[in-house]
Amino acid sequence: QVQLVESGGGLVQAGGSLRLSCAAPRPTFSRYSMGWFRQAPGKEREFVAAIMWSGGSTYITYYTDSVKGRFTISRDNAKNTVYLQMNSLKPEDTAVYYCAVHSSGSIYERGSFGSWGQGTQVTVSS
């Protein structure tokens, strides 16, 4: 298990921006594939974005369709941190956002991720 600490959530008006951070203080962090999920009240936890290590210093990013062009996942390996920059936020983006470490399997499936953070609330008002 990898301890993950998320931060950066809050209340923002529609059209605004937030940046979420997820710290994973591990010496091998650069080799971790990381993902962001979110869970709105009464709904299943859903995939948002992932940044997958493909060897060396190469990473590949993936997004769910509803956030493409608005959200950007990135990482700073020197800080052992992955980010989710969220722009043009909509009320439907309101959820608790979780970061997680990918273990194996489809990146779109919650079960493919092992360690999870505690979550950070994002609320977008209309």
C-alpha positions in Angstrom: 0.0 0.0 0.0 1.1 3.5 -0.9 0.0 6.4 1.2 -1.6 9.1 -0.9 -2.5 12.6 0.3 -4.8 14.7 -1.8 -5.4 18.4 -1.6 -6.7 21.3 -3.6 -10.5 20.8 -3.6 -13.0 23.5 -2.8 -15.9 25.5 -3.9 -15.8 27.3 -7.3 -18.3 28.9 -9.6 -19.1 27.4 -13.0 -16.4 28.3 -15.5 -13.7 28.5 -12.8 -10.6 26.4 -12.2 -9.1 24.2 -9.5 -5.9 22.2 -9.3 -5.9 19.0 -7.3 -2.6 17.6 -6.0 -1.8 14.0 -4.9 1.4 13.4 -3.0 2.9 9.9 -2.8 6.2 10.1 -1.0 7.9 7.0 -2.4 11.4 6.7 -3.9 10.0 4.8 -6.9 7.2 7.3 -7.6 8.4 7.9 -11.2 7.5 4.4 -12.1 3.9 4.6 -10.7 1.0 4.9 -13.1 -1.5 7.1 -11.4 -5.2 7.9 -11.9 -7.9 10.2 -10.7 -11.5 9.1 -10.1 -14.5 10.9 -8.8 -17.7 10.0 -7.0 -20.8 12.2 -7.0 -23.5 11.6 -4.4 -25.6 8.5 -5.2 -23.3 7.5 -8.1 -20.6 5.1 -8.7 -17.0 6.1 -8.6 -15.9 6.9 -12.1 -12.6 7.2 -14.0 -11.5 10.8 -14.8 -7.9 10.7 -15.9 -4.7 8.6 -15.8 -1.1 9.1 -16.4 0.6 5.8 -17.3 4.3 5.1 -17.1 5.5 3.4 -20.3 9.2 3.1 -19.4 12.0 5.5 -19.0 10.7 9.0 -18.7 7.7 8.4 -21.0 4.1 8.8 -19.8 0.8 8.5 -21.6 -2.3 10.3 -20.5 -5.9 9.2 -20.8 -9.2 11.1 -20.1 -12.8 10.3 -19.9 -14.7 12.0 -22.7 -16.6 14.4 -20.4 -13.4 16.1 -19.3 -11.3 16.1 -22.5 -10.1 19.6 -23.3 -10.9 20.9 -19.8 -8.9 18.7 -17.5 -5.1 18.0 -17.6 -3.3 15.3 -15.6 0.4 15.9 -15.0 3.1 14.9 -12.6 6.2 16.2 -11.0 8.4 13.3 -10.1 10.8 15.5 -8.1 7.9 16.3 -5.8 6.4 12.8 -5.9 3.1 14.5 -6.9 0.5 14.1 -9.5 -1.9 16.9 -10.4 -5.3 17.4 -12.0 -5.8 20.8 -13.5 -9.5 21.4 -13.9 -10.6 24.3 -16.1 -14.0 25.4 -17.3 -15.6 23.6 -14.4 -19.3 22.6 -14.6 -21.8 21.8 -11.9 -21.8 18.2 -13.0 -18.1 18.0 -12.1 -19.1 18.2 -8.4 -17.8 15.2 -6.7 -15.3 13.8 -4.3 -12.1 13.3 -6.2 -9.7 10.5 -5.5 -6.2 9.7 -6.7 -5.0 6.1 -6.9 -2.1 4.0 -7.9 -2.6 1.7 -10.9 -2.0 -2.0 -10.2 -3.0 -3.9 -13.3 -5.8 -4.1 -15.7 -8.0 -1.6 -17.4 -7.3 2.0 -16.3 -11.1 2.7 -16.6 -11.9 0.2 -13.9 -11.8 1.0 -10.2 -10.6 -2.5 -9.4 -7.4 -1.9 -11.4 -6.1 0.6 -8.8 -4.7 -0.4 -5.5 -3.8 2.4 -3.1 -6.3 5.2 -2.8 -6.2 8.7 -1.2 -8.8 9.9 1.2 -10.5 12.1 -1.4 -11.0 15.8 -1.8 -14.4 17.5 -2.3 -14.9 19.6 -5.4 -18.1 21.7 -5.6 -19.0 23.7 -8.6 -21.9 26.2 -8.2 -24.0 27.3 -11.1 
